[in-house]
Amino acid sequence: MKFTINREQLLTPLQQIVSVIEKRQTMPILANVLIDIKDDQLTLTGTDLEIQIIARLNINSATAGSITVPARKFLDICRLLPNGAEIKFEQHDDKVKISSNRSKFSLSCLPADNYPEFAESELENQFSINAGKFKKALDKTLFCMANQDVRYYLNGLLLHISNSHLELVASDGHRLSIYEDQLEQGTGFEARIILPRKGVLELNRLLDDPDAELKVEFSSNNIRIFIKNLVFSAKLVDSKYPDFGKVFQQDFFSKIHIEKQLLKNALTRVAILSNEKFKGVTFDMTSDSLRISTHNPEHDEAEEELAIEYTGDPLSIAFNAQYLLDAVSNLDSEYAVLTIASNASSCFIDEPEGCAYKFIVMPMRL
């Protein structure tokens, strides 16, 4: 196996692949990247057995073969070579020689035959979506995913497709975000799948070209997404997402319209003196004002008052300030609309009109 490639052509796909590879491995070969050459096409593969990324590059006058090389060492060598460098790669039994100008490296490798196969079932459903549209949907929801929750369906993101209707949902049990959009073409099927947390974060990072067209294929166990010269695959979370529809079927207090930036600034200032662990702030609402206040175990206190129009009874309710800030920061309009359930069980945050995005925060007891 032998090939020559420009540093810039190799570096980006290699970086994208290495981020999937875990630093601590149960199998030593999983710390390697699989390099395969066939018909003047170089294929790079990295996996942690839950997620896999494959990059395909066209190269000239290469000798066919396959080998696995230590991923991070290979990436560091390529990264630290000068811009525009030509990299020569040559296999000698269980070692590869990498040279560029006056730099020479020799890496110990493992045979490609031992590289584990990424098990995928038949992917019977598919649809296409613009990368920019899909990235926006991920950006508006992924920060609500739980991290290592015992309810493992929360450590991921629900993708619900109903013909041409697309819905993404994420929740950690204390807050929930919903983003809705339309696909350009109907799919003719309805499906609900849960993408794993790490897969969602990796996928979001790969969507760096808003004009690219994505081809998405999935079954009940796996998803595969074609992104230009990359193929992203992930095993899905084998669980059912809870029915969150009931949260909409309740009575609400009147809506409160607040200028987004004013609310954001007030929350940011008050949160400075909130309890570092719980980040709790109290909302006291009357017909013409919203008072945001907090205190902490060191007996520090903070208070901000905003003018509002509110027609309901006076109300006092507490929230995690960071959750509110995350929601408000993700709104596209200049105004935020806060709607609190009449039993004070939740607060909806969305935009004044045509909002594709809803954010729900559960209150706290302070």
N, C-alpha and C positions, 0 to 999 in steps of 0.2 A: 504494500500500500504506500502510495506516494502522491503528494500534491503540493502545489504552490498557490498561495492565496494572499490577497491584500489584507493588511491588518484591519482596516475599517469594515471590510465586507464580513469579516469573521467576528469582530468584537461585539456588535450589538446583539446578534442572535445568541452568542455564547453567554452574555450577561443575562439575557432573558431566561435562558435555560438553568443557569447556575442558581438563580434565586429560588427555584423549586426544590433543589437538592438540600436536604437537611444536613446540618453540620455533624450531628451525632447519628451514626447509622448502626442498625442491627446487622446488616450485610455490607461488608467492605465495598463490594462492587457498586452499591447505590451511591457512593461518594464520587463515582466516575461518570463521565459523559460518554455515551456511545457514539463513535464516529464511524460512518459507513459510506463507502463510495461505490456507486454503480452507475454506469452510463453517463459519465461526466456530471453526476449530481452528488453533492456532498450532503449527507443527512446527519444532523446532530440531535441526540435524544437524551433527555434528563428526566428522572422520575423519582418519587418517594413512595411509589406503589398506590398512592391515593390520587395523585395528580401527575400528568405527564405533559411535557412540551417537546414538540418535534419541530426543528427548523430545517428547511431545504434550501440549498444554495447551488447555483449552477457554476461549475468551474471547468476550465479547459485542461486538456492533456494530463489527466490524472490516472494513476494506476489503481484498479479496483481492489477492495479489501475492507475489513472492518476490525476495530479494536476499541477498547475502552480506556480512557486516560483520566487521571485525577482531575476532577473538574475545576476546583479552586486554584490549583497550581497552574493549570493550563490557562485559565482566565487571567491570573496575575501576570504570567509571562507575556501574553498578548497585550494586556492593558499597559504594561510598563515599557513596551517597545515604542520607538518614536512613531509619530504620525506618518501614514503613508508607507510604512515598512512592508516589504515583501516577506512573507513567512513561508519557509520550506519545511514540510512535514514528511518524515520518512520512517516507516516501521522496520525494525530489525528484531525479529522473534518477539520476545515479551518486553521490548523497550521501544520507545519512539524518540527519534532525534528531531529536535526543532531548532532551526537556524534562521538567522536574519542578519544580513551584513556580517558584522564581526561577533555577534552574540550566538552562543551555542548552548543548547540544553539537552539533557537526556532524562526521560521520565520512565519509571517502571510502570507497566500497564498490566491489565487483566484481560483475558481473552473474551471476545464478544459473545462467544457461545454461552457463557455463564450469565449474560445480562438477562435479568428477569423480564418476562413478557407481561405487558400491561393488559390484564384481562378485561375484555369489553364484550358486552352482549350485543345482539342485533339492534341497531339504532333505527327504529321504525318511523319516528316522527322527525320532521325537519321544517325549518322556516328561515327566511333571510331578514336581516335587520341592519340598518346603518350603524356603524361603530359609534359615531358621535351621539346618536339617540340612545344607544344601549349604555354608553358610559355615563350619560346624564342620569339615567334611571338608577344605575349602580351608585353614583355619587350621592344621590338623594336618600338612599336607603341603607347602604352597607354599614354606616357607623352605629346603627342600632342593633347589629347582630350581637348576641351574647358571646362571651369568651369562656370556654370550659364550663358551661352550665350543665348540671346533671340532666336537665331536659334537653337532650342533645339535638332535638329538632330546632332549638333556638340558636344553636351554634352554626347557623347558616342562613340562607336567604331563599324565600319562597318565590318561585317563578311560576306564574299562573297564566296560561294561554287559553283563550276562548275564541276560536276562529281568528279574527284580526285584532282582538283586544288583548293587550299585554298588561300584566299587573305584577309588580315586585313588592314584596313585603318582608320587613325585618323587624325583629323585636327581641329585647333581652328580658322581658317580663315586667319591666318598669316603664317602658316607652315602646312605641310602635310607629313605624313609618310605612306609608303606602304610596306608591307611585304608579300612575296609570298612563297608558299611551296606546296609540293605534299602530298596527303594522300596515305597511303599504299593500300587502296582499293577504287575503284570507288563507288560513291554514286548513280549515275544514275539520279541525279536531279540538278537543278540550283536554288540557293536561295540567297537572300540578306537580312540580318537582322541587326538591330542596337542594340547592347547591351548597357544598361545605364552605365554612368560613375561609379557610386558607385558599381554596379555589377561587372564591369571589375576589379576594384581595389580589391574587396573582393575575386574574383575568382583567381586573380594573387597570392594573399597571400596564398590561400588554396593549390596551386600547389607546394607543398614542396618536393615531391618525383618524380624525373625526370623519373623513370622507370615505374611509374604507367600507366595503360591504362585507358583512359577516354571514357565513353559512353555518347555521346551528343544527346539529343532529342530536337526538337524545332518545333514550329508552327509560324504563322505570329505574334502571340501575346506573346508567352512565350518560355523560354529555360530552359532545365533541364539537369544538368550534374552530372553523377555518378562518384565520386572520392573515391575509396576504400570504407570506411564505411560511407562516407558522400553523401548527395544528395543536390546539390546547384540548386536553382530555381530562376528565375528572370523574371519580366515583361519587354518586349522589348519596345524600343522607337517606337511609332506609327508615322512614318514619312518616307520620301524617302530621301536617301543620294544624294547630288548633283553629277552631272556627272563631274568628275575631269579628264576624259580622254583627254579633249581638251588641257590641259597643255602640253601634250607630242607632240601635232601636231603643232609645230612651229619651226622656225629656231633658231639655237644655235651658240654661239661663240665656238672656239676650246676648247677642254677639258684641264683642268689644273691638273696635278698630283703633289700632295704635300705630303711629309712624314707626316703621321697623328699626331705623337707626337710633331713635330716641330710646326705645325699649332695650335694644342691644347694649347701648352705652350705659344705661341705668343698671341693668343686670350685671354687667362687667364690673362696674364700680362697687356695687353692693356685695358681690360675691367675694371681693378681696377679704372681707371680715367674716365670711361665713365659716362654719365648722369645716376644717380641711378635709375630713373624711366624708361627710354627708352632703356638703355644699347646699344646705337647705336655706331657702329664702321664703318669706311670708308675703302673700298678696292680700292686702285689705282693700276691698272695693266698695265705694259709695257711688251715688248717682253722678258725681262729677270728678272723682279722683281715684287713682290707683296708687296705693302706698306700698312700696317694696322695701322690706326691712329684714335685718338678720342680726344675729349675735353669736358669739362663740364661747367656748369654755374659759377663755381669758377675759371675759366680760367686755370685749370690744363690741361696739354696735355701729350699724350703718343703716341709713334710711334715704330713700329717694321718693319723690312724689311726681306723678304724671297726670295731666289733665285728660279725662276720658268722658265719653257719654255712655251711661249704663242705666238701664231702666228697671233692673231687678232689685231684689232686697239686698241690703248690705251683706257682704260675704267676706270671710277670711279663710284662706287656703294656702298650704305650703307646697313648694316644689323644689326639686333639685335644679339649681341655677344652671349647671352645665348642660343638662338635658334641654332646658328652654333655649339656651344660647345656640346649641347645635341645630335646633329646629328653626329658630328665627334666622340664623345665618344662611340656611338653605333655601329661604324664600326668594323668589325672583322679583316680586313686586315691592313697591315702596312702603306698603302697609301690611301689617300682620293682623290677622283676625283671630281673636281668642274666644272660644266657646266652651263654657264649663258646664258639665252635666249637672242637672238639678240635684242629684244626690251626692255631688262633689266627689264622684269616683274617678273622673278623668277630665282633662283639658285638651280640646282640639285646637291645633294651630294650623291655619292655612292662609290662603290669599283671598282678597276680596271677590275676585271673579275668575271663572274658568280655571280653577286650580287643579292641576294633574297630581298634586302632591298633598298628602295629609299627614299630620304628625300628631300623635296622641301621647300625652305624658300623664302618668298616674301621680296623684298627690302624695306628700310625705306626712308623717306625724312628727311634729317637732316638740 
